[in-house]
Amino acid sequence: MEPIQLEPTTTTPRVIIDPVNNKFEISGESRPENTSKFFTPIVNWFSEYKSVLYYQKNSLGSSKKLSIDFKLDYFNSTSAKFILDIFFQLEKIKSEGYEAEVVWHYDNRDTDMKESGEEFSKLAPGVPVRFVGF
């Protein structure tokens, strides 16, 4: 699968989806003008990635752990829906026997961002979430 690398703008986050180097990160601010257009390819990528994990596991004997870092400073409510969709995709990957987790980074002073991560975790309980304050 082709990686996705999007540089941040004033309204969109940096996105690194690089299966070769096993680096998955969404960071910065997320308030795109057309949230669906921005996030749908990302959500679809994770949906299709299950076949890569299947191939790795069955051809190579094991698959890499999928760990995505969320390092968001801000996201709007429409972005939240797509972030949750990513959580749901990871939950599906996990339910099919592959290793997957979310690492939710937040500023220790930003209790709202930590609580948002906790809420996503409750809505998608099948994917482990590790919280990292800084």
Z-matrix of the N, CA and C atoms (Angstrom, degrees):
N
C 1 1.453
C 2 1.520 1 109.72
N 3 1.291 2 113.87 1 146.52
C 4 1.454 3 119.49 2 179.58
C 5 1.528 4 110.51 3 -76.52
N 6 1.322 5 116.32 4 138.61
C 7 1.468 6 118.63 5 175.76
C 8 1.523 7 110.27 6 -70.90
N 9 1.319 8 114.90 7 161.11
C 10 1.464 9 121.68 8 173.00
C 11 1.519 10 106.59 9 -119.32
N 12 1.324 11 115.62 10 126.85
C 13 1.458 12 119.36 11 175.07
C 14 1.523 13 107.32 12 -136.13
N 15 1.331 14 114.43 13 115.66
C 16 1.462 15 121.14 14 -179.99
C 17 1.522 16 108.45 15 -121.47
N 18 1.315 17 115.62 16 127.12
C 19 1.452 18 119.59 17 177.00
C 20 1.529 19 109.07 18 -77.76
N 21 1.310 20 117.35 19 149.34
C 22 1.471 21 119.50 20 -178.43
C 23 1.527 22 111.46 21 -70.72
N 24 1.312 23 114.01 22 152.92
C 25 1.471 24 121.25 23 171.02
C 26 1.528 25 106.03 24 -123.24
N 27 1.295 26 116.36 25 -171.89
C 28 1.469 27 118.98 26 178.04
C 29 1.524 28 111.95 27 -69.31
N 30 1.337 29 117.05 28 -17.27
C 31 1.472 30 119.60 29 -177.57
C 32 1.524 31 114.00 30 -122.98
N 33 1.325 32 118.18 31 -6.93
C 34 1.459 33 120.31 32 -177.96
C 35 1.529 34 111.12 33 -126.02
N 36 1.323 35 116.75 34 148.90
C 37 1.463 36 120.39 35 -178.83
C 38 1.529 37 112.28 36 -80.45
N 39 1.325 38 114.41 37 163.71
C 40 1.468 39 120.37 38 168.86
C 41 1.525 40 105.86 39 -73.11
N 42 1.315 41 116.09 40 136.96
C 43 1.456 42 121.52 41 177.92
C 44 1.522 43 108.14 42 -127.77
N 45 1.313 44 115.65 43 123.69
C 46 1.460 45 121.70 44 174.17
C 47 1.520 46 107.25 45 -124.37
N 48 1.309 47 115.45 46 113.50
C 49 1.456 48 121.67 47 175.15
C 50 1.525 49 105.22 48 -125.81
N 51 1.309 50 115.19 49 96.75
C 52 1.455 51 122.27 50 -172.21
C 53 1.523 52 109.42 51 -128.89
N 54 1.337 53 117.12 52 91.29
C 55 1.462 54 119.52 53 -176.89
C 56 1.533 55 113.37 54 -68.70
N 57 1.325 56 117.78 55 -25.45
C 58 1.469 57 120.20 56 -179.67
C 59 1.527 58 109.92 57 -64.94
N 60 1.332 59 116.64 58 -44.79
C 61 1.460 60 121.67 59 179.24
C 62 1.523 61 112.65 60 -94.59
N 63 1.340 62 115.87 61 3.16
C 64 1.460 63 122.65 62 179.56
C 65 1.533 64 111.50 63 54.38
N 66 1.333 65 115.72 64 46.14
C 67 1.471 66 121.70 65 179.36
C 68 1.525 67 108.41 66 -120.42
N 69 1.322 68 114.69 67 122.22
C 70 1.458 69 121.61 68 -179.13
C 71 1.519 70 107.19 69 -133.45
N 72 1.322 71 117.03 70 119.01
C 73 1.467 72 120.07 71 -176.25
C 74 1.526 73 110.53 72 -151.17
N 75 1.327 74 114.60 73 140.54
C 76 1.463 75 122.03 74 170.57
C 77 1.521 76 105.31 75 -129.19
N 78 1.342 77 116.58 76 120.67
C 79 1.464 78 119.34 77 -173.50
C 80 1.518 79 111.76 78 -143.94
N 81 1.324 80 114.35 79 151.09
C 82 1.464 81 121.02 80 177.53
C 83 1.514 82 111.74 81 107.89
N 84 1.324 83 115.16 82 -147.81
C 85 1.463 84 121.72 83 179.67
C 86 1.513 85 110.28 84 -102.19
N 87 1.331 86 116.21 85 140.94
C 88 1.456 87 120.89 86 179.50
C 89 1.521 88 110.30 87 -127.62
N 90 1.295 89 114.56 88 101.03
C 91 1.463 90 122.07 89 174.12
C 92 1.529 91 108.72 90 -150.29
N 93 1.348 92 115.97 91 54.96
C 94 1.459 93 119.34 92 -177.65
C 95 1.524 94 112.00 93 -63.82
N 96 1.322 95 114.60 94 150.91
C 97 1.463 96 119.68 95 178.58
C 98 1.526 97 110.35 96 -64.17
N 99 1.317 98 116.62 97 -42.70
C 100 1.462 99 121.24 98 176.65
C 101 1.528 100 107.56 99 -117.36
N 102 1.309 101 115.83 100 88.29
C 103 1.455 102 121.97 101 -173.52
C 104 1.524 103 111.70 102 -62.31
N 105 1.310 104 116.93 103 -41.12
C 106 1.461 105 120.72 104 -179.68
C 107 1.530 106 110.86 105 -61.93
N 108 1.303 107 117.21 106 -45.80
C 109 1.465 108 121.38 107 179.90
C 110 1.526 109 110.74 108 -61.70
N 111 1.321 110 116.97 109 -36.84
C 112 1.459 111 120.88 110 -179.12
C 113 1.531 112 111.51 111 -72.84
N 114 1.331 113 117.36 112 -48.31
C 115 1.464 114 120.82 113 -170.28
C 116 1.530 115 115.49 114 -89.85
N 117 1.312 116 119.48 115 -25.96
C 118 1.466 117 120.56 116 -175.96
C 119 1.525 118 113.03 117 -56.04
N 120 1.332 119 119.98 118 -44.85
C 121 1.471 120 118.32 119 177.44
C 122 1.540 121 112.97 120 -61.80
N 123 1.315 122 117.02 121 -31.25
C 124 1.468 123 121.21 122 179.47
C 125 1.527 124 110.18 123 -71.09
N 126 1.317 125 116.24 124 -47.52
C 127 1.471 126 120.52 125 178.26
C 128 1.528 127 109.90 126 -61.21
N 129 1.323 128 117.03 127 -43.83
C 130 1.467 129 120.84 128 179.38
C 131 1.527 130 111.41 129 -63.35
N 132 1.332 131 116.67 130 -36.80
C 133 1.465 132 120.30 131 178.95
C 134 1.522 133 109.81 132 -58.75
N 135 1.330 134 116.92 133 -47.72
C 136 1.467 135 119.79 134 -179.78
C 137 1.524 136 111.44 135 -65.16
N 138 1.313 137 117.56 136 -34.07
C 139 1.463 138 120.89 137 177.12
C 140 1.526 139 110.62 138 -63.20
N 141 1.311 140 117.24 139 -41.89
C 142 1.462 141 122.20 140 -179.03
C 143 1.531 142 112.43 141 -77.65
N 144 1.305 143 117.48 142 -20.80
C 145 1.466 144 121.48 143 -176.36
C 146 1.534 145 112.23 144 -65.58
N 147 1.316 146 117.06 145 -20.54
C 148 1.468 147 120.36 146 177.97
C 149 1.523 148 111.21 147 -56.71
N 150 1.332 149 116.87 148 -36.31
C 151 1.463 150 119.50 149 -179.70
C 152 1.533 151 111.09 150 -68.25
N 153 1.321 152 118.04 151 -32.79
C 154 1.465 153 121.46 152 176.11
C 155 1.519 154 109.80 153 -67.07
N 156 1.331 155 116.60 154 -44.49
C 157 1.461 156 120.38 155 178.11
C 158 1.528 157 110.78 156 -61.99
N 159 1.316 158 116.46 157 -39.45
C 160 1.463 159 121.29 158 178.04
C 161 1.525 160 109.97 159 -61.15
N 162 1.333 161 115.96 160 -46.51
C 163 1.466 162 120.92 161 179.26
C 164 1.530 163 110.55 162 -60.91
N 165 1.335 164 117.14 163 -47.39
C 166 1.462 165 120.64 164 -180.00
C 167 1.526 166 111.05 165 -58.14
N 168 1.309 167 115.27 166 -45.37
C 169 1.467 168 119.93 167 -176.48
C 170 1.522 169 111.25 168 -66.79
N 171 1.333 170 116.68 169 -41.09
C 172 1.462 171 119.96 170 -175.38
C 173 1.525 172 113.34 171 -86.38
N 174 1.302 173 119.04 172 -26.56
C 175 1.462 174 121.49 173 179.77
C 176 1.518 175 112.27 174 -95.49
N 177 1.325 176 116.36 175 -38.19
C 178 1.456 177 120.64 176 -175.52
C 179 1.524 178 113.17 177 -102.59
N 180 1.321 179 116.48 178 -9.42
C 181 1.456 180 120.32 179 178.80
C 182 1.521 181 114.26 180 91.92
N 183 1.317 182 117.12 181 -14.33
C 184 1.470 183 120.42 182 176.96
C 185 1.519 184 108.96 183 -159.26
N 186 1.310 185 114.84 184 161.85
C 187 1.466 186 119.80 185 176.49
C 188 1.521 187 108.34 186 -124.32
N 189 1.326 188 114.86 187 156.21
C 190 1.457 189 120.16 188 179.88
C 191 1.528 190 110.17 189 -72.96
N 192 1.311 191 114.77 190 152.06
C 193 1.463 192 120.01 191 174.50
C 194 1.525 193 108.09 192 -73.99
N 195 1.310 194 115.59 193 133.21
C 196 1.455 195 121.71 194 177.17
C 197 1.514 196 108.16 195 -94.64
N 198 1.307 197 116.39 196 111.90
C 199 1.461 198 122.27 197 -179.64
C 200 1.520 199 107.69 198 -127.22
N 201 1.327 200 116.41 199 116.25
C 202 1.458 201 120.28 200 -178.94
C 203 1.524 202 109.64 201 -107.98
N 204 1.318 203 115.12 202 130.28
C 205 1.458 204 122.30 203 177.86
C 206 1.522 205 109.81 204 -94.59
N 207 1.318 206 115.32 205 123.14
C 208 1.457 207 121.41 206 170.11
C 209 1.517 208 107.02 207 -102.63
N 210 1.328 209 116.14 208 118.32
C 211 1.467 210 121.99 209 179.89
C 212 1.529 211 107.57 210 -127.12
N 213 1.309 212 114.58 211 64.20
C 214 1.456 213 120.37 212 -173.81
C 215 1.521 214 111.51 213 -92.91
N 216 1.324 215 114.91 214 137.38
C 217 1.460 216 121.54 215 174.32
C 218 1.531 217 110.20 216 -89.17
N 219 1.335 218 114.69 217 -32.08
C 220 1.458 219 120.79 218 -178.11
C 221 1.521 220 107.55 219 -162.60
N 222 1.338 221 116.54 220 145.51
C 223 1.460 222 121.28 221 168.56
C 224 1.515 223 108.22 222 -146.64
N 225 1.332 224 115.51 223 145.77
C 226 1.462 225 119.70 224 179.34
C 227 1.525 226 109.87 225 -88.19
N 228 1.306 227 115.98 226 175.96
C 229 1.468 228 120.30 227 -173.51
C 230 1.529 229 112.18 228 -66.25
N 231 1.316 230 118.14 229 -33.40
C 232 1.465 231 117.98 230 178.64
C 233 1.532 232 110.78 231 -72.19
N 234 1.314 233 117.90 232 -32.76
C 235 1.467 234 120.40 233 174.16
C 236 1.523 235 110.41 234 -65.27
N 237 1.336 236 116.77 235 -35.99
C 238 1.466 237 121.10 236 -179.02
C 239 1.522 238 110.95 237 -57.89
N 240 1.323 239 117.58 238 -38.53
C 241 1.461 240 121.25 239 179.56
C 242 1.524 241 110.30 240 -61.38
N 243 1.324 242 117.36 241 -42.03
C 244 1.465 243 120.78 242 -178.60
C 245 1.529 244 111.73 243 -76.53
N 246 1.310 245 117.04 244 -33.10
C 247 1.463 246 119.98 245 174.03
C 248 1.526 247 108.79 246 -61.23
N 249 1.322 248 115.96 247 -43.58
C 250 1.462 249 120.03 248 177.17
C 251 1.528 250 110.70 249 -62.72
N 252 1.318 251 117.85 250 -37.51
C 253 1.466 252 120.88 251 176.94
C 254 1.534 253 110.90 252 -61.01
N 255 1.331 254 117.10 253 -37.47
C 256 1.464 255 120.53 254 176.26
C 257 1.527 256 109.72 255 -65.06
N 258 1.327 257 116.40 256 -43.48
C 259 1.469 258 120.20 257 175.49
C 260 1.527 259 109.96 258 -56.88
N 261 1.326 260 117.47 259 -43.84
C 262 1.463 261 121.04 260 -179.66
C 263 1.536 262 111.04 261 -63.10
N 264 1.330 263 117.39 262 -39.27
C 265 1.464 264 120.20 263 177.71
C 266 1.529 265 110.52 264 -63.33
N 267 1.329 266 116.21 265 -41.86
C 268 1.467 267 119.81 266 177.99
C 269 1.525 268 110.78 267 -65.74
N 270 1.308 269 115.81 268 -35.99
C 271 1.465 270 120.21 269 177.48
C 272 1.534 271 110.07 270 -62.58
N 273 1.327 272 117.11 271 -41.22
C 274 1.473 273 121.09 272 177.51
C 275 1.524 274 110.72 273 -64.53
N 276 1.332 275 115.91 274 -43.08
C 277 1.468 276 120.25 275 178.57
C 278 1.527 277 109.59 276 -59.68
N 279 1.317 278 116.18 277 -45.44
C 280 1.473 279 121.82 278 179.98
C 281 1.532 280 110.27 279 -62.98
N 282 1.331 281 117.10 280 -41.14
C 283 1.468 282 120.71 281 -177.89
C 284 1.524 283 112.33 282 -67.03
N 285 1.322 284 117.04 283 -20.14
C 286 1.466 285 120.79 284 178.83
C 287 1.529 286 111.91 285 -91.72
N 288 1.334 287 115.89 286 9.93
C 289 1.457 288 119.91 287 172.67
C 290 1.508 289 116.53 288 95.58
N 291 1.329 290 117.42 289 9.86
C 292 1.462 291 120.41 290 179.39
C 293 1.525 292 109.18 291 -101.49
N 294 1.325 293 115.73 292 155.79
C 295 1.455 294 119.75 293 179.72
C 296 1.532 295 109.47 294 -82.13
N 297 1.325 296 115.44 295 128.17
C 298 1.460 297 120.71 296 179.20
C 299 1.520 298 108.50 297 -150.89
N 300 1.318 299 115.51 298 144.47
C 301 1.462 300 120.82 299 176.65
C 302 1.518 301 109.84 300 -154.74
N 303 1.318 302 114.24 301 162.87
C 304 1.459 303 122.69 302 172.35
C 305 1.514 304 107.64 303 -114.06
N 306 1.319 305 115.80 304 137.51
C 307 1.461 306 120.98 305 171.57
C 308 1.527 307 105.57 306 -113.32
N 309 1.323 308 115.29 307 112.78
C 310 1.470 309 122.32 308 -174.59
C 311 1.534 310 108.38 309 -101.20
N 312 1.320 311 116.25 310 107.87
C 313 1.464 312 122.27 311 179.89
C 314 1.529 313 108.97 312 -92.35
N 315 1.309 314 116.38 313 141.22
C 316 1.460 315 120.14 314 179.14
C 317 1.525 316 109.16 315 -153.01
N 318 1.305 317 114.92 316 150.66
C 319 1.462 318 121.63 317 174.31
C 320 1.532 319 106.99 318 -73.39
N 321 1.321 320 117.44 319 130.07
C 322 1.469 321 120.96 320 -178.34
C 323 1.527 322 112.97 321 -55.20
N 324 1.324 323 116.73 322 -25.10
C 325 1.472 324 120.13 323 179.71
C 326 1.530 325 112.18 324 -82.64
N 327 1.329 326 116.72 325 -10.75
C 328 1.463 327 121.57 326 -175.62
C 329 1.532 328 109.91 327 -102.64
N 330 1.314 329 115.89 328 81.24
C 331 1.462 330 119.98 329 -178.45
C 332 1.528 331 112.21 330 -65.60
N 333 1.327 332 116.82 331 -29.24
C 334 1.470 333 119.59 332 178.49
C 335 1.527 334 111.10 333 -63.23
N 336 1.337 335 117.05 334 -40.87
C 337 1.467 336 119.89 335 -178.83
C 338 1.533 337 109.96 336 -67.82
N 339 1.319 338 116.87 337 -39.78
C 340 1.469 339 119.23 338 177.19
C 341 1.526 340 109.81 339 -63.37
N 342 1.324 341 117.14 340 -44.84
C 343 1.461 342 121.43 341 -179.80
C 344 1.528 343 111.31 342 -63.65
N 345 1.323 344 117.19 343 -34.51
C 346 1.469 345 119.96 344 176.66
C 347 1.517 346 110.40 345 -62.44
N 348 1.334 347 116.39 346 -45.02
C 349 1.461 348 120.22 347 176.92
C 350 1.516 349 111.94 348 -60.87
N 351 1.326 350 116.08 349 -40.44
C 352 1.467 351 120.24 350 178.40
C 353 1.526 352 110.91 351 -64.19
N 354 1.316 353 116.47 352 -37.86
C 355 1.465 354 120.63 353 179.22
C 356 1.534 355 110.61 354 -66.60
N 357 1.342 356 116.88 355 -44.99
C 358 1.470 357 119.77 356 176.05
C 359 1.526 358 110.08 357 -57.97
N 360 1.318 359 116.10 358 -41.55
C 361 1.461 360 121.57 359 -179.73
C 362 1.526 361 111.13 360 -61.03
N 363 1.319 362 117.43 361 -39.44
C 364 1.468 363 121.36 362 178.58
C 365 1.526 364 111.71 363 -69.33
N 366 1.339 365 116.61 364 -34.79
C 367 1.461 366 120.91 365 -178.19
C 368 1.525 367 112.53 366 -77.05
N 369 1.326 368 116.55 367 -22.66
C 370 1.466 369 121.77 368 177.67
C 371 1.528 370 108.36 369 -129.37
N 372 1.331 371 116.82 370 69.05
C 373 1.470 372 120.37 371 -172.21
C 374 1.530 373 114.62 372 -67.12
N 375 1.317 374 117.70 373 -12.44
C 376 1.453 375 119.97 374 -178.11
C 377 1.519 376 114.99 375 -79.70
N 378 1.325 377 116.79 376 -9.11
C 379 1.465 378 119.30 377 178.69
C 380 1.529 379 108.65 378 -112.20
N 381 1.332 380 117.33 379 126.14
C 382 1.464 381 119.10 380 179.24
C 383 1.529 382 111.27 381 -67.55
N 384 1.322 383 115.12 382 141.84
C 385 1.458 384 121.26 383 178.07
C 386 1.525 385 108.23 384 -124.34
N 387 1.311 386 114.36 385 126.62
C 388 1.462 387 120.22 386 176.40
C 389 1.533 388 106.93 387 -107.15
N 390 1.323 389 116.29 388 128.81
C 391 1.463 390 121.55 389 -177.93
C 392 1.529 391 109.50 390 -99.31
N 393 1.332 392 114.87 391 131.10
C 394 1.469 393 120.59 392 -178.87
C 395 1.530 394 108.08 393 -127.23
N 396 1.322 395 115.54 394 108.21
C 397 1.457 396 120.67 395 176.28
C 398 1.513 397 109.94 396 -89.65
N 399 1.323 398 115.68 397 148.94
C 400 1.460 399 120.00 398 177.35
C 401 1.509 400 110.92 399 -137.56
